[in-house]
């Protein structure tokens, strides 16, 4: 099931969040759209927050395209809603976790600068 899709503001990257049934795996993917070939090329995929059982519910690029916000649910835990902010490094194709928060009040310690 693919519950979340978001194009980067420049239309080059597509972030895809999915719910993988069965064995845990990567549930967040970033693709580059190759306009010449008319196809999507996988850039990176991760398990959000390093958790093995996360259901990605929403993804959204920042207006600058530098950050990617991810809304997720941790399977099998209480207070299981999670929001993560990633810095997307275009030159390397890497997603680096900047901060995360559980809406119940706990959070990461980094500050996001746009």
Helices and strands as residue ranges (DSSP letters): E 4-7, E 13-17, E 28-34, E 39-46, G 48-50, E 54-61, E 67-74, E 81-89, E 94-101
